[in-house]
Amino acid sequence: MGSPERFNRKASEPESRPDEIIEALGLSPGMNIIDLGSGGGYYTLRFAEIVGKTGRVYAVDTEGDNLAYIKNKARERGMDNVEVVHSAGDDVPLSDRMVDLIYSRNAYHHLTSRPEYFRRLRRLLKPRGRVALVDYDGRGSRFSFHRLFGHYTTRETVVDEMQKADYRLIEEHPILSQQFFLVFE
């Protein structure tokens, strides 16, 4: 795995379109969000600014170093609406019906048994809650890191797996050159 700082540099690069992604998500104060596979917490901290004191952002990751980094950054910024959650990878230990959005960037391809995993996560969503997925889709050079090492999932596979988990595609944002950005309900 990479360092939290490297994850954040990559997430904040102009070609990663972070401002456009955040705008497309339509976030508002008071929302509760899970940043699934939060890495260095770039999106966790951006989301926390938007949802404000009445909202909450849960940084969920399997790597303790990432979570410690996020916790320290949130504390430095006086963000008491950020909570770090260690996940063993097969479930997220949070209460039912508490979140408006589950957001995941570049983590989908790492998950195993994805339909079952996302079916289990449904319990966390409020009615009309959404899942937003951004990940590499295999476009680009066949010699790219993501293609060579299998760090991608095709758009078609994701849509099929999410349908098997009883979600439906409600939005697609074609703003990224080598990644899909899909929103499910």
N, C-alpha and C positions, 0 to 999 in steps of 0.2 A: 504494500500500500504506500501511497505518497504521504507527504507531510500536509498538515492542515493549511499551512501558508500556500503551498503549491495548488491545492484544491481551490482555495479562494482566489488566487491569481487567475487561474483558468476560468472560473465561474464569472469573474468580473471583466474579462476581456471583451472588447466591442463585438467580436464575431460570435460570442456566446449570447449576445442580445439580452442581458439581464433586465434592463429597464422595460423592454418590450414584453418579456415573459411576465414580469410583475404586473404590468398594465393589463395584459390579456387575462390575468387571473381575477381581476375585479375585486381585490381585497378591500376590506373596510374595517374601521375600528370595531372592536368587540369580537372579532372572529377568533376561533380556535383552530390552529393549524398544526399538522404533523409534517416536519421536514424529515422524510424517510431516507436514510442513508445520507445524513447531513454533512458528512465530510468535515470540512473546516468551518462550517456554519455561515458561509456567506449569505445564503438565502434565509437561514434562521434569523440572523440579525436584521436583515432587510425587512422580513416579515414582521418582526417584533416592533420595529419602528411604526409600521402601518397599523397594526392591530391595537397598539397603544396599551394603556394600563388596564382597560376592560377586556382585552383579549389575552390569548396565551399561545406561545409557540413551543412545541415539543420537538427538540432535536433528538432524533432516534438514530442510533448507529450501533454497530457491533464492535467498534474500536474505541476502547477507553481513552486513548490518547486524544482522539478527535473530540470526544465529549468533554474532557478536561480543558482542552483549548477553548471550546465554545463557552463553557462555564466561566472561565477566566475573562474572556472577551466581553461577555454579557455583564459580568460584575464590574469590569472597568468602565463600561458605558452606563452603568446604573440601570440596567434592564432587568427588573425583577419579574418580568412576564415571560422569561425563557426558562424552560425546564429541560434538563438533559435526561435521556432515558436510554439505558443500556438494553439492547435487544439481543437475545441469543440467536436471532436470525429466523426463527420459525413463528414468532408471535411478537406483538408489541404490548407490553404490560401496562395498559391504560384502561380507564373505565369506559363502559359502553355509551354510545350515543353522545359523545362529547365534542367531536370535531366537525368543522364545516368543510375542511379541505385536507386531503393527504397529498403532499407534493413530493415527488421523487425525481432527482436529476442524476443521470448516469449510474443508477444502481439497479435498474430492472434486470439487466443482463446477468447480474451476479446472483439473483435469486433462483432458488430451486423450487420445483412444484408450485409455480407461480399462480395457476388458477386456484389451487387450494389455499395458498398464502393470502391472496386478495379476497377470497371468500371469507376467511377468518377475520380479515381487517374490516369487513363490512359492519361488524358490530360497533366499531368505533365511530362511525359516521352518523351525524344527525340526519333526519329525513331530508332528502334532496342534497345531501353532502356529495362532494365531488372528489375524484382522484385525478390529479394532473401528473402526467408522465413525460419526461424529457429523457431521451437516451439516443445513443448512436444507432443508426439503422443500416449500416453496411454500405451506404453510398460513399463515393469517393474512390481514391486509388486502391487497387487490390493489395498494394504494399503498405497501406496505412497501418499504424499500430493497432487500431480497433479491429480491422479485418484480419490481420495476421494472427492476432491473439484471441480472436473470437469475442472481443469486448463489444458486442452489438447484438441487437435483436431486430428483425425486420418489423416494419409497421404492421404488416398483415398478421404476423405471429402474435403481436401484442393485442391487436383488436380481437383476434380469435380467442386468445387466452382470457382476456377480460370479459368477453361474452360468456365463456364457460364459467366464469366466476360471478355471473349475473349482473354485469355492468353493461351499460350501453354508451357508445361513443356519442358525445354531444357537441364537441368542438374539436377542430383541428387547425392548428396555426402553422402554416408552412413558412416560418421565418428563419429557420436554421438550415445551413447548407449540408450538414452531415448527420442531423438528428431529427427525430420526429418530436412533436409537441402535441400530445393528445390529452383531451379532458373527457373523463367518463363520469357517469352518474349511476 
